[in-house]
Amino acid sequence: MQFNFDSTEPLYLQVADQLEEAIFLNSFQEGEQVPSTTEISKQFHINPATVLKGMNILVDSGFLEKKRGLGMFVTTGANDKIRTKRQDEFYADFVSNLVSEAKKLSLPETAIIEMVKRGFERS
């Protein structure tokens, strides 16, 4: 994990984003315990309450679960939930804007599909 202390993004959101990314990339498997708030706060010199606030976002999203006296664990199905969330965000952030701009440019759907195919071929 790396935190940008100069960023305008609050640290608790950076904690949540980085833990979510780690779960998505299978750095933490479903059912596996994630580092404790104390471990993260000591390692990165962050207030434990800040770390806990970030972790609670993932609990509220259903990606982590608290086990009393044991710690935080990745929930079953967390990876799929994160993928679905990111697909929805991708649509909202990119696809809907793409379609909106294409309509302004009077580009037909077929032209957009061809552009996307060309992009896949080049990457």
C-alpha positions as CSV (number, residue, x, y, z in Angstrom):
1,M,0.0,0.0,0.0
2,Q,1.1,3.5,-0.7
3,F,-0.6,6.6,0.5
4,N,-0.4,10.1,-0.9
5,F,-0.5,12.4,2.2
6,D,-0.6,15.4,-0.1
7,S,-3.6,14.3,-2.1
8,T,-7.0,16.0,-1.8
9,E,-8.5,12.5,-1.5
10,P,-8.9,11.7,2.2
11,L,-6.7,9.0,3.7
12,Y,-9.6,6.8,4.7
13,L,-10.8,6.7,1.1
14,Q,-7.3,5.8,0.0
15,V,-7.3,3.0,2.6
16,A,-10.6,1.7,1.2
17,D,-9.5,2.0,-2.4
18,Q,-6.3,0.2,-1.9
19,L,-7.8,-2.6,0.2
20,E,-10.5,-3.0,-2.5
21,E,-7.9,-3.1,-5.2
22,A,-5.9,-5.8,-3.2
23,I,-9.1,-7.9,-2.9
24,F,-9.9,-7.5,-6.6
25,L,-6.4,-8.5,-7.6
26,N,-6.6,-11.5,-5.2
27,S,-3.9,-10.3,-2.9
28,F,-6.4,-11.1,-0.2
29,Q,-8.5,-14.2,-1.0
30,E,-12.1,-14.7,0.0
31,G,-12.2,-15.8,3.6
32,E,-8.7,-14.5,4.3
33,Q,-8.0,-12.1,7.1
34,V,-6.8,-8.6,6.0
35,P,-4.2,-6.7,8.1
36,S,-5.6,-5.2,11.3
37,T,-6.2,-1.5,11.7
38,T,-3.3,-1.5,14.1
39,E,-0.9,-3.1,11.7
40,I,-1.8,-0.8,8.8
41,S,-1.7,2.3,11.1
42,K,1.7,1.5,12.5
43,Q,3.2,0.5,9.2
44,F,2.1,3.6,7.3
45,H,1.9,6.1,10.3
46,I,-1.8,6.7,9.9
47,N,-4.3,7.2,12.7
48,P,-6.1,3.8,13.5
49,A,-9.5,5.6,13.4
50,T,-8.7,6.7,9.8
51,V,-7.8,3.1,8.8
52,L,-11.0,1.8,10.5
53,K,-13.1,4.4,8.7
54,G,-11.7,3.1,5.4
55,M,-12.3,-0.5,6.3
56,N,-15.8,0.2,7.4
57,I,-16.6,1.5,3.9
58,L,-15.7,-2.0,2.7
59,V,-17.7,-3.6,5.4
60,D,-20.7,-1.5,4.4
61,S,-20.1,-2.5,0.7
62,G,-20.1,-6.2,1.7
63,F,-16.4,-6.7,0.7
64,L,-15.2,-7.2,4.3
65,E,-16.8,-8.7,7.4
66,K,-15.9,-8.2,11.0
67,K,-15.5,-11.2,13.2
68,R,-15.6,-10.2,16.8
69,G,-12.3,-10.7,18.5
70,L,-10.6,-12.0,15.3
71,G,-10.5,-9.1,12.9
72,M,-11.6,-8.3,9.4
73,F,-12.0,-10.9,6.7
74,V,-12.8,-10.9,2.9
75,T,-16.3,-11.9,2.3
76,T,-17.4,-14.8,0.1
77,G,-18.2,-13.3,-3.3
78,A,-16.3,-10.0,-2.7
79,N,-14.3,-10.3,-5.9
80,D,-17.5,-10.7,-8.0
81,K,-19.1,-7.8,-6.1
82,I,-16.1,-5.6,-6.8
83,R,-16.1,-6.5,-10.5
84,T,-19.8,-5.7,-10.8
85,K,-19.3,-2.4,-9.0
86,R,-16.4,-1.5,-11.3
87,Q,-18.4,-2.5,-14.4
88,D,-21.2,-0.2,-13.3
89,E,-18.7,2.6,-12.6
90,F,-17.1,2.0,-16.0
91,Y,-20.4,2.4,-17.7
92,A,-21.3,5.5,-15.8
93,D,-17.9,7.1,-16.1
94,F,-16.9,6.2,-19.7
95,V,-19.5,4.5,-21.8
96,S,-22.4,7.0,-21.1
97,N,-20.0,9.9,-21.8
98,L,-18.7,8.1,-25.0
99,V,-22.3,7.7,-26.3
100,S,-23.2,11.2,-25.4
101,E,-20.2,12.6,-27.3
102,A,-20.8,10.3,-30.2
103,K,-24.3,11.6,-30.6
104,K,-23.0,15.2,-30.6
105,L,-20.7,14.2,-33.4
106,S,-23.4,12.4,-35.2
107,L,-21.4,9.1,-35.1
108,P,-23.6,6.0,-35.6
109,E,-23.4,3.1,-33.2
110,T,-21.5,1.0,-35.9
111,A,-18.7,3.6,-36.1
112,I,-18.3,3.6,-32.3
113,I,-18.2,-0.2,-32.3
114,E,-15.5,-0.2,-35.1
115,M,-13.4,2.4,-33.1
116,V,-13.6,0.2,-30.0
117,K,-12.6,-2.9,-32.0
118,R,-9.7,-0.9,-33.4
119,G,-8.6,0.1,-29.9
120,F,-8.6,-3.6,-28.8
121,E,-6.6,-4.6,-31.9
122,R,-3.9,-2.0,-31.1
123,S,-3.5,-2.8,-27.4
